[in-house]
Amino acid sequence: MNLLYIKEALLLACSFKGAKIPEVKATLNCSRGAIRSTFSLAHLRNNGVSQPRIGGPKCYTEADERLLLRHVRANPKDNYPTLKKKLNLGMSKSMVDRILKKYGIHN
């Protein structure tokens, strides 16, 4: 459970005051696990902002990316289904769009 910034600040203030976990739990009406994780991760947060999450693994290789860019620059009129069929790519339309946008190619 990700606590709101104000609730998290209250929780940390209670801990500095010397309150125990059951007291904080009763006061703020949140789970024991949320309180413990907030305490343990407090030193990693910058002004209460959560750390960015790690994304999933890429579904394409650098070779796929180069092949896509080479084909799009040579055949700018091809649409997404044609690209996926000709290049045998196993990625979604939005992924193709993201790669092209990264290199400044807009359609």
C-alpha positions in Angstrom: 0.0 0.0 0.0 1.5 3.3 -1.0 0.6 5.9 1.6 -0.2 9.5 0.6 2.5 12.1 1.2 0.7 13.7 4.2 -0.1 10.3 5.8 3.5 9.2 5.3 4.8 12.4 6.9 2.5 11.8 9.9 3.7 8.3 10.2 7.3 9.3 10.2 6.5 12.1 12.7 4.9 9.6 15.0 8.0 7.4 14.8 10.3 10.2 15.6 8.1 11.0 18.6 8.6 7.5 19.8 5.2 5.9 19.0 5.1 2.1 18.5 3.7 0.4 15.4 0.3 -0.5 17.0 -0.2 3.1 18.1 0.5 4.4 14.6 -1.7 1.7 13.1 -4.6 2.8 15.3 -4.0 6.5 14.6 -3.6 6.4 10.9 -5.8 3.4 10.1 -3.4 1.6 7.8 -1.8 -1.9 7.8 1.2 -3.0 9.8 3.0 -3.9 6.5 2.5 -0.4 5.1 3.9 1.1 8.2 6.9 -1.2 8.2 7.7 -0.7 4.5 7.3 3.1 5.0 9.8 3.1 7.8 12.3 0.9 5.9 12.1 2.9 2.7 11.9 6.4 4.2 15.7 7.0 3.7 15.5 6.2 0.0 12.7 8.7 -0.8 13.4 12.3 -1.8 10.8 14.6 -0.3 8.2 11.7 -0.1 8.4 10.9 -3.8 8.5 7.1 -4.4 11.4 5.7 -6.4 10.8 4.9 -10.1 9.9 1.4 -10.9 12.0 -0.8 -13.1 10.2 -1.6 -16.4 9.9 -5.0 -18.0 12.5 -6.5 -20.3 12.7 -5.3 -23.9 10.7 -7.4 -26.4 13.1 -6.5 -29.2 16.9 -6.5 -29.9 19.1 -3.7 -31.2 19.2 -5.6 -34.5 15.4 -5.4 -34.7 15.5 -1.7 -34.0 18.1 -1.1 -36.7 16.2 -3.2 -39.2 13.0 -1.3 -38.4 14.7 2.1 -38.8 16.4 1.1 -42.1 13.1 -0.2 -43.5 11.1 2.9 -42.4 13.7 5.3 -43.9 13.7 3.4 -47.2 9.9 2.9 -47.3 8.2 5.8 -45.5 4.8 5.0 -46.9 4.5 1.5 -45.3 1.9 1.3 -42.5 2.3 -0.7 -39.2 0.7 -4.0 -40.3 2.9 -4.0 -43.4 6.0 -3.3 -41.4 5.3 -6.1 -38.9 4.6 -8.5 -41.8 7.6 -7.7 -43.9 10.1 -7.5 -41.0 8.5 -10.4 -39.0 8.5 -8.3 -35.8 6.9 -9.6 -32.7 6.2 -6.2 -31.1 3.0 -4.1 -30.8 2.1 -1.0 -32.8 2.8 1.2 -29.8 6.3 -0.3 -29.4 7.1 0.4 -33.1 5.7 4.0 -32.6 7.9 4.5 -29.5 11.0 3.4 -31.3 10.3 5.6 -34.3 9.5 8.6 -32.0 12.8 8.0 -30.1 14.7 8.6 -33.4 12.5 11.6 -34.5 10.5 9.8 -37.1 6.8 10.8 -36.8 4.0 9.7 -39.0 
